[in-house]
Amino acid sequence: MSSQTVFLTHLVLGYVPWLLFFGAYIWPRLNAMDHFDVQRAIAVVHSFRVIGLAFLLPGVVGSSLPAGFATFAAYGNLATGVLAMLALLAIRIRPLFWLLVLAFNLVGVADIALDSYHAVQVNLPAVAGELGGMYAFLIIYMPLQMISHLTAFYLLARSQLDAVSSDVGDAAGS
């Protein structure tokens, strides 16, 4: 099997165990939690994205890793991680917390989407060995990042719909 095939297989199948784990253990717990606490937990997961700066470290990644991919991936992860940490620091200022939650999720999804685009543009699967230690980051951590971003957006939308329905119900009862 070619290295390209192995990389793409890892990338796609990396979602399967996370989705199974998420469905069996994480989602039931998150679904029962307060929306604020869920977003706080998701922010903790994303605060570790600062590890993505390692895409810039020679010795962690190979010297032939395309700079167009590495630089953007590193700084996109850094931005997402810092925004997530700021959200955690702002927990006592709820409007700021919610703004930062939205920000780190938007930046995080954009980062993953643009990294995927750049990976295709530079044919990253052909040089997957140049990812070095960051190979595991893409295969293990990136699927969790995307799943948790989508969960955050779903729960943000659901809480907004719940608030609107509550307001409509209150207005109808008046």
C-alpha positions in Angstrom: 0.0 0.0 0.0 1.4 3.4 -0.9 2.1 6.0 1.7 -0.5 8.2 0.1 -3.1 5.5 0.6 -2.1 4.8 4.2 -2.2 8.5 5.0 -5.7 9.0 3.4 -7.0 5.8 5.1 -5.7 7.0 8.4 -7.2 10.5 7.9 -10.7 9.1 7.0 -10.7 6.3 9.5 -9.5 8.6 12.3 -13.0 9.8 12.6 -14.5 6.4 13.2 -13.2 5.7 16.7 -13.9 9.3 17.8 -17.5 9.1 16.5 -18.0 5.8 18.2 -16.5 7.0 21.5 -18.3 10.3 21.2 -21.7 8.7 20.6 -21.3 6.1 23.4 -19.7 8.2 26.1 -19.4 11.9 25.4 -22.6 12.9 23.7 -24.9 11.5 26.3 -23.0 13.4 29.0 -22.8 16.6 27.0 -26.5 16.4 26.1 -27.4 16.3 29.9 -25.1 19.3 30.8 -25.8 23.0 30.9 -24.9 24.7 27.6 -22.3 26.9 29.3 -20.5 23.9 30.9 -20.5 22.1 27.5 -18.9 25.0 25.7 -16.4 25.4 28.5 -15.4 21.7 28.2 -15.1 22.1 24.4 -12.9 25.2 24.9 -10.6 23.1 27.1 -10.2 20.6 24.3 -9.3 23.3 21.8 -7.0 25.2 24.2 -4.4 22.4 23.4 -4.4 23.3 19.8 -1.4 25.6 20.5 0.5 22.3 20.0 0.0 22.9 16.3 2.9 25.4 16.4 5.1 22.3 16.2 4.4 22.3 12.5 7.1 24.9 12.4 9.7 22.9 14.4 12.5 21.3 12.4 13.0 17.8 13.9 9.4 17.5 14.7 8.5 17.8 11.1 10.7 17.1 8.1 12.5 19.9 6.3 10.6 19.1 3.1 7.1 19.6 4.6 5.6 22.2 2.3 5.8 25.6 4.0 2.5 26.7 2.5 0.8 24.0 4.6 3.0 24.1 7.7 2.8 27.8 8.4 -0.9 28.2 7.9 -1.6 25.1 10.0 0.6 26.2 12.8 -0.8 29.7 13.1 -4.4 28.6 12.5 -4.1 26.2 15.4 -2.3 28.8 17.6 -5.1 31.3 16.9 -7.8 28.7 17.8 -6.0 27.6 20.9 -5.5 31.2 22.2 -9.1 32.1 21.5 -10.2 29.0 23.4 -8.0 30.0 26.3 -9.3 33.5 26.3 -12.9 32.1 26.4 -11.9 30.0 29.5 -10.4 33.1 31.1 -13.6 35.1 30.4 -16.0 32.7 32.0 -17.1 35.3 34.6 -18.0 37.7 31.8 -20.7 35.7 30.0 -21.2 37.9 26.9 -17.4 37.9 26.3 -17.3 34.2 26.9 -20.0 33.5 24.4 -18.3 35.8 21.8 -15.0 34.0 22.3 -16.7 30.6 22.1 -18.1 31.6 18.7 -14.8 33.1 17.6 -12.6 30.0 18.4 -15.1 27.7 16.8 -15.3 29.8 13.6 -11.6 30.2 13.4 -11.1 26.5 14.2 -13.4 25.2 11.5 -11.9 27.7 9.0 -8.4 26.5 10.0 -9.3 22.8 9.4 -11.1 23.6 6.1 -8.2 25.7 4.8 -5.6 23.3 6.0 -7.4 20.6 4.1 -7.5 22.8 1.0 -3.7 23.5 1.4 -3.0 19.8 1.9 -4.6 19.0 -1.4 -2.9 21.9 -3.1 0.6 20.8 -2.0 -0.2 17.1 -2.3 0.5 16.5 1.4 -0.3 12.7 1.2 2.7 12.3 -1.1 5.0 13.7 1.6 3.1 12.5 4.6 6.4 11.2 6.1 7.5 14.8 6.4 4.8 15.4 9.0 7.0 13.5 11.5 5.5 13.7 14.9 2.7 15.9 13.7 1.3 12.9 11.7 -0.4 11.8 14.9 -1.8 15.3 15.5 -3.6 15.1 12.1 -4.8 11.5 12.5 -5.8 11.5 16.1 -6.5 15.0 17.3 -7.9 16.7 14.1 -11.0 14.5 13.9 -11.8 15.3 17.6 -11.4 19.0 16.8 -13.8 18.9 13.9 -16.4 16.7 15.8 -16.2 19.0 18.8 -16.6 22.2 16.7 -19.7 20.7 15.0 -21.0 19.8 18.4 -20.4 23.3 19.7 -22.2 24.8 16.7 -25.1 22.4 17.0 -25.5 23.2 20.7 -25.2 26.9 20.2 -27.9 26.7 17.5 -30.1 24.5 19.7 -29.8 26.9 22.7 -30.8 29.8 20.5 -33.8 27.8 19.2 -34.8 26.9 22.7 -34.5 30.6 23.7 -36.7 31.7 20.8 -39.3 29.0 21.5 -39.4 30.0 25.2 -39.9 33.6 24.2 -42.7 32.7 21.7 -44.3 30.5 24.4 -44.1 33.3 26.9 -45.6 35.8 24.5 -48.4 33.4 23.6 -49.2 32.8 27.2 -49.5 36.6 27.9 
